[in-house]
Amino acid sequence: MCEIRRAALMPSLLAVPDGLHRRNPDFEKMVFFEESANHAELTTFTPNEIMVHVTVRRPGVLVINQIHDCDWRPSEGALVGDSTILAVSLPRVGEYDVRLRYAPSLLFIGLGVSLAMAVGGGALLLLFPAAGPQG
């Protein structure tokens, strides 16, 4: 299960001189460490994959300004947090890439059920073929 951690958030809107608010283009793309000794640089950001190049001098927490979901799968470390912001605990010191892939578990359950229904329906058609026209 996910444990809660503190994290800073970046505003999703920016105030501009004309008095209006504009969407902050960096809102979903900001990455940083809670520990200032470490460094993170975003290299890939898509709806299903986030790649961050990290330099970890002390074990720490990588924070990604993205809504937390337990279906994100990190290649290094482990997810931390509850339902606020995406964060990954990185205990390994060094310079490396952290890849997070989004793999929703309900999608795979749905695909499994659909496949089972298709196989079962095909088996029923083979066992009990429909009566064709009688000649």
C-alpha positions in Angstrom: 0.0 0.0 0.0 1.1 3.6 -0.5 2.3 5.7 2.4 1.7 9.5 2.6 4.6 11.9 2.0 4.7 15.6 1.9 5.4 17.3 -1.5 5.3 20.8 -2.9 2.9 21.5 -5.8 3.3 23.8 -8.8 0.3 26.0 -9.7 -1.7 24.8 -12.7 -2.5 28.4 -13.7 -0.2 31.5 -14.0 -1.3 35.1 -13.6 -0.3 37.2 -16.6 -0.1 41.0 -17.0 -3.5 41.4 -18.7 -5.2 40.1 -15.5 -6.2 36.8 -16.9 -4.9 33.4 -16.0 -3.1 31.1 -18.4 -2.4 27.4 -18.1 1.1 26.8 -16.8 2.8 24.8 -19.6 5.2 23.2 -17.0 2.5 22.1 -14.6 2.5 18.4 -15.6 6.2 18.3 -16.4 7.9 19.4 -13.3 10.2 16.9 -11.5 12.3 17.5 -8.4 13.7 15.9 -5.3 12.7 16.7 -1.7 16.4 16.6 -0.9 18.4 19.5 -2.4 21.5 17.3 -2.9 19.8 15.3 -5.6 19.0 16.4 -9.2 16.2 15.4 -11.6 15.7 16.2 -15.3 12.6 15.2 -17.2 13.4 13.5 -20.5 10.1 11.9 -21.6 6.5 12.8 -20.7 3.5 11.0 -22.3 0.2 9.9 -20.9 1.6 6.4 -20.3 5.2 6.9 -19.7 7.4 9.3 -17.7 11.2 9.1 -17.9 13.5 11.1 -15.6 17.3 11.2 -15.5 18.3 11.4 -11.9 21.5 12.1 -10.0 21.0 10.7 -6.5 23.7 11.7 -4.0 21.6 10.7 -0.9 18.6 8.3 -0.9 15.5 10.5 -1.4 12.1 11.0 -2.9 11.6 12.0 -6.5 8.5 14.1 -6.9 6.7 14.3 -10.2 4.0 17.0 -10.5 1.4 14.5 -11.6 -1.6 13.0 -9.8 -0.7 9.9 -7.9 -2.1 6.6 -9.0 -1.0 3.2 -7.8 -1.0 1.9 -11.4 2.2 3.8 -12.2 5.1 1.3 -12.2 8.6 2.7 -11.5 11.6 0.9 -12.9 13.6 2.0 -9.8 12.5 2.4 -6.2 8.9 2.3 -5.0 5.9 4.6 -5.2 5.1 6.6 -2.1 2.1 8.7 -1.3 -1.6 8.3 -1.2 -3.9 10.2 -3.6 -2.1 13.5 -3.9 1.0 13.7 -6.0 3.2 11.1 -7.7 6.4 10.4 -5.8 9.0 7.6 -6.0 11.4 6.7 -3.1 14.9 6.1 -4.6 17.3 4.4 -2.1 20.0 3.7 -4.7 22.8 6.4 -5.0 24.1 7.1 -8.5 23.2 8.6 -11.9 20.5 6.7 -13.8 17.1 6.9 -15.6 13.8 6.2 -13.7 11.0 5.1 -16.0 7.4 5.1 -14.9 4.9 3.3 -17.0 1.1 3.6 -16.5 -0.4 0.1 -16.6 -4.0 0.2 -15.3 -4.8 -3.1 -13.6 -8.6 -2.8 -14.5 -7.7 -2.6 -18.2 -6.0 -6.0 -18.0 -8.8 -7.5 -16.0 -11.3 -6.3 -18.6 -9.1 -7.7 -21.4 -9.0 -11.0 -19.6 -12.8 -11.2 -19.2 -13.3 -10.2 -22.9 -10.9 -12.9 -24.0 -12.5 -15.5 -21.8 -16.0 -14.6 -23.2 -14.7 -14.8 -26.8 -13.1 -18.2 -26.2 -16.2 -19.5 -24.4 -18.5 -18.2 -27.2 -16.4 -19.9 -29.8 -16.4 -23.1 -27.9 -20.2 -23.0 -27.6 -20.5 -22.4 -31.4 -18.3 -25.5 -32.1 -20.2 -27.7 -29.6 -23.7 -26.6 -30.6 -23.6 -25.5 -34.3 -26.7 -23.6 -35.4 -29.2 -25.6 -37.4 -28.8 -24.6 -41.1 -31.5 -24.7 -43.7 -32.9 -28.1 -44.2 -32.9 -29.3 -47.9 
